Amino acid sequence: MQQNAQLDKDLYPVLKELQDRKALEHLVLIGGQAFNYYSLHYGSSALESKLTTDADFFVPHPHRKISVAADLSKIFLSLGFKEYKTDWHHRVLSYRKGDFDIEFIYPAFKDRHGRTEPIPRLGINAVALNYHQVYSKYRMEVTYREVRFFVPEPEAFLFVKYITSQQRRDIRKKMKDLTTARSMSEFVYASEDRLNRLVVILNDTEVIPYAWKKKFFGIMEKQVPDFHKKVLLLDGEYAAKQYGEKIGRTFNTKELRALAQAEAALRKGNFERFRERIYEAVLDGKDVSRMTLFVNRELTNQRRAKAKKTGKEKGTP
């Protein structure tokens, strides 16, 4: 593999030292440096290497027992880094050498977003961030100049970039994140396998709750409408296939496309709780194109059926 000046200049010495200390297996390289690795590895014209002056490492499982004891703080100091940013507890959050920074992140759980937590086995402090849980599960091992390390799967990276771009207060950083995310969209759009992989990841509720998924689709609709339409259709087909597995039925192409279109409409109207009834109506050949009218009619019928049942029960001696 050809080399990358950005990776070589600042990051490679760090990666090599962390590998030698057996600490690298417990970290995932994310952010701009991971994007630069994609650019180098895949050679896609959509993934143009970008100048970045920091490196973010993700700690997937900070609460699990980490097999190795490596004081990363001492390692960085020995490499010429200085302790830089601190929180209000005076805990070190980053390390700087010249204009190059290194920070650590771990997945936030519930209300822990933004909190700092020490990870004693690694000798560092990490900041909890929402939306990064997906990196705990969807990562891949790669090699650069004989150093093996983890980066997120490109489709997981795409999800996080779009979501976190909306959390940025700095407009310059927000636009940079969106530019990176659009580049990743172009890369993923070019491969049917990658599109399907994205859909699989988006439907893993263990790491992406449904509310996050809806938020992601809302951002995509504004930023990359053509990509959004394609992923929405594939995601609808995925949901229909899941329903088919539940009822023990395999749908033909026409049925699958109709169910996918209904899925898109019911999500837009927030009618998810009526999903199965809407699916049944579609398969029965009923017109559900006016989704709101259909759902209101279903609600009315349900109320009437309930009232009728209650009336009969009251009239029973």
C-alpha positions in Angstrom: 0.0 0.0 0.0 1.2 3.5 -0.8 1.9 5.8 2.0 0.1 9.0 3.2 2.0 12.1 4.3 -0.7 12.9 6.9 -0.6 9.5 8.5 3.2 9.4 8.4 4.0 12.8 9.8 2.1 12.7 13.0 0.1 9.5 13.5 2.3 6.6 12.5 4.9 6.9 15.3 1.9 6.9 17.8 0.3 3.9 16.2 3.6 2.0 16.2 4.3 2.7 19.8 0.8 1.8 20.9 1.0 -1.5 18.9 4.4 -2.3 20.6 2.7 -1.8 24.0 -0.3 -4.0 23.0 -2.7 -1.1 23.6 -3.8 -0.5 20.0 -6.1 -3.6 20.0 -8.3 -1.8 22.6 -8.8 1.4 20.5 -10.5 2.4 17.3 -9.1 5.3 15.2 -12.0 7.5 14.2 -12.6 11.0 12.8 -10.5 12.6 10.1 -7.5 10.2 10.4 -9.9 7.3 9.7 -11.2 9.1 6.7 -7.6 9.6 5.4 -7.1 5.9 5.8 -10.2 5.1 3.7 -8.8 7.5 1.0 -5.6 5.5 1.0 -7.1 2.1 1.2 -10.0 2.3 -1.2 -8.4 4.7 -3.7 -11.9 6.1 -4.5 -12.0 9.6 -6.2 -14.9 10.4 -3.8 -12.5 10.0 -0.8 -10.0 12.8 -1.2 -7.5 12.9 1.7 -8.0 15.9 4.0 -5.6 17.9 6.2 -6.3 17.2 9.8 -4.4 18.2 12.9 -5.8 15.8 15.4 -6.4 12.1 16.1 -9.4 10.7 17.9 -9.3 7.3 19.5 -12.5 5.5 20.5 -12.5 3.1 23.4 -15.3 0.6 22.6 -15.7 -1.1 25.9 -14.3 1.1 28.7 -16.1 -0.8 31.4 -14.9 -4.3 30.4 -11.7 -5.7 31.7 -8.9 -4.6 29.5 -6.3 -7.3 29.3 -3.2 -5.1 29.0 -2.0 -2.4 31.5 -0.5 0.4 29.4 0.0 3.9 30.7 -0.8 5.8 27.5 -0.2 9.1 29.2 3.5 8.1 29.8 3.8 6.8 26.3 2.7 10.2 24.8 5.0 12.1 27.1 7.9 9.9 26.0 7.0 10.7 22.4 7.2 14.4 23.1 3.5 15.2 23.6 2.4 17.5 26.4 -0.7 17.3 28.5 -3.1 19.9 27.1 -6.8 20.2 27.7 -8.3 19.5 31.1 -11.9 19.3 32.5 -13.2 21.1 35.6 -11.8 18.1 37.7 -8.4 19.0 36.2 -8.3 15.7 34.4 -6.2 15.6 31.2 -8.4 15.2 28.1 -5.9 15.6 25.3 -2.2 15.5 24.4 -0.5 17.9 22.0 2.8 17.9 20.1 3.2 21.0 17.9 -0.2 21.5 16.4 -1.2 17.8 16.6 -3.7 16.7 19.2 -4.8 13.3 20.5 -8.1 12.8 22.3 -10.1 9.8 23.6 -13.8 9.1 23.4 -16.0 6.4 24.7 -19.7 5.6 24.1 -22.2 7.6 26.2 -24.9 5.7 27.9 -28.2 7.4 28.8 -27.4 10.7 30.4 -23.6 10.4 30.4 -23.0 12.5 27.3 -20.2 14.9 27.8 -18.9 13.4 31.0 -15.2 12.5 31.5 -14.2 9.2 32.9 -10.8 7.7 33.7 -9.8 4.4 32.1 -7.2 3.2 34.6 -5.9 0.3 32.6 -4.9 2.6 29.8 -3.9 5.5 32.0 -6.1 8.0 30.2 -9.3 10.0 30.6 -12.0 9.7 27.9 -15.1 11.9 27.1 -18.5 10.2 26.6 -20.2 11.0 23.4 -23.6 10.0 22.1 -24.2 8.3 18.7 -20.8 6.5 18.8 -22.0 3.2 20.1 -22.1 1.9 16.5 -18.3 1.9 16.5 -18.2 -0.7 19.3 -19.7 -3.3 17.0 -19.0 -2.2 13.4 -15.3 -1.8 13.0 -12.7 -3.4 10.9 -9.0 -4.3 11.4 -6.6 -2.7 8.9 -2.9 -2.5 8.3 -0.7 0.4 7.6 3.1 -0.1 7.3 2.9 -3.3 9.3 0.8 -1.7 12.1 -2.5 -3.3 12.6 -5.4 -1.2 14.1 -9.1 -0.7 14.0 -11.2 1.9 12.1 -15.0 2.1 11.8 -16.7 0.3 8.9 -17.2 3.1 6.3 -21.0 2.8 6.6 -20.9 3.3 10.4 -18.6 6.2 9.9 -21.1 7.7 7.5 -23.9 7.4 10.0 -21.9 9.1 12.8 -20.6 11.9 10.6 -24.1 13.0 9.5 -25.5 12.8 13.0 -22.6 14.6 14.8 -22.4 17.3 12.2 -25.7 18.6 13.5 -24.2 18.9 17.0 -21.5 21.3 16.0 -21.7 24.8 17.2 -18.7 25.9 15.1 -20.1 26.5 11.6 -16.7 25.9 10.0 -16.4 22.4 11.6 -20.0 21.6 10.8 -19.5 22.3 7.1 -16.3 20.3 7.2 -18.2 17.3 8.7 -20.9 17.6 6.1 -18.4 17.7 3.3 -16.8 14.6 4.6 -20.2 12.9 5.1 -21.2 13.7 1.5 -18.0 12.2 0.2 -18.7 9.0 2.1 -22.3 9.0 0.7 -20.9 9.2 -2.8 -18.5 6.3 -2.0 -21.2 4.1 -0.5 -23.8 5.0 -3.2 -21.4 3.5 -5.8 -21.7 0.0 -4.3 -24.8 -2.1 -3.8 -23.1 -4.2 -1.2 -22.2 -1.1 0.8 -25.7 0.3 0.5 -27.1 -3.0 1.9 -24.4 -3.0 4.6 -25.5 0.5 5.6 -29.2 -0.7 5.9 -28.1 -3.7 8.1 -26.2 -1.4 10.4 -29.1 1.1 10.6 -31.5 -1.7 11.7 -29.3 -2.8 14.5 -31.2 -1.4 17.4 -28.6 -2.6 19.9 -26.3 0.3 18.7 -28.7 2.6 16.8 -32.1 3.3 18.4 -35.0 3.9 16.1 -35.1 7.6 17.0 -31.4 8.0 15.9 -32.2 6.3 12.6 -35.1 8.6 11.9 -32.8 11.6 12.7 -30.2 10.3 10.3 -32.8 9.9 7.5 -34.0 13.5 8.2 -30.5 14.9 7.8 -29.9 12.9 4.6 -33.1 14.1 3.0 -31.9 17.6 3.2 -28.2 17.0 2.4 -28.2 14.2 -0.2 -31.7 13.7 -1.5 -30.9 11.2 -4.2 -28.9 9.1 -1.7 -31.7 9.4 0.8 -34.3 8.1 -1.6 -32.1 5.0 -2.5 -31.3 4.1 1.1 -35.0 4.8 2.2 -36.2 2.3 -0.5 -33.6 -0.3 0.5 -34.5 0.2 4.2 -38.2 -0.2 3.4 -37.5 -3.5 1.6 -35.4 -4.6 4.5 -38.4 -3.9 6.9 -40.8 -5.7 4.6 -38.5 -8.8 4.5 -38.3 -8.8 8.3 -42.1 -8.8 8.3 -42.2 -11.6 5.8 -39.9 -13.7 8.0 -42.2 -13.0 10.9 -45.3 -14.3 9.1 -43.4 -17.0 7.2 -43.9 -15.5 3.7 -41.6 -14.6 0.9 -42.7 -11.6 -1.1 -42.3 -11.2 -4.9 -40.6 -8.1 -6.4 -43.9 -6.2 -6.9 -45.1 -6.9 -3.3 -41.7 -5.9 -1.9 -41.6 -2.6 -3.8 -45.2 -1.8 -2.7 -44.4 -2.6 1.0 -41.2 -0.5 0.8 -43.2 2.5 -0.5 -45.8 2.0 2.2 -43.0 1.8 4.8 -41.6 5.2 3.6 -45.0 6.8 3.8 -45.9 5.4 7.3 -42.6 6.7 8.6 -43.1 10.1 7.2 -46.5 10.2 8.9 -45.3 8.7 12.2 -47.7 5.8 11.8 -45.2 3.1 12.8 -47.6 1.5 15.3 -49.9 0.7 12.5 -47.2 -0.9 10.4 -48.6 -4.4 10.3 -52.1 -3.3 9.6 -50.8 -1.2 6.7 -48.8 -4.1 5.4 -51.8 -6.3 5.5 -53.9 -3.8 3.6 -51.1 -3.4 0.9 -50.9 -7.2 0.5 -54.8 -7.3 0.2 -54.5 -4.9 -2.6 -56.1 -2.0 -0.8 -55.2 1.7 -1.5 -53.1 3.2 1.3 -51.7 6.0 -0.8 -53.6 8.5 1.4 -52.0 7.2 4.5 -53.5 9.6 7.0 -57.1 8.9 5.7 -56.4 5.2 5.9 -55.1 5.3 9.5 -58.0 7.5 10.6 -60.4 5.0 9.1 -58.6 2.2 10.9 -58.8 4.0 14.2 -62.5 4.7 13.7 -63.1 1.0 12.9 -61.2 0.0 15.9 -63.2 2.3 18.2 -66.5 1.0 16.7 -65.4 -2.6 17.2 -64.4 -1.9 20.7 -67.6 -0.1 21.5 -69.7 -2.9 19.9 -67.8 -5.5 22.0 -68.3 -3.5 25.2 -72.0 -3.2 24.4 -72.4 -6.9 24.0 -70.5 -7.6 27.2 -72.8 -5.2 29.1 -75.9 -6.8 27.6 -74.8 -10.3 28.5 -76.8 -11.6 31.5 
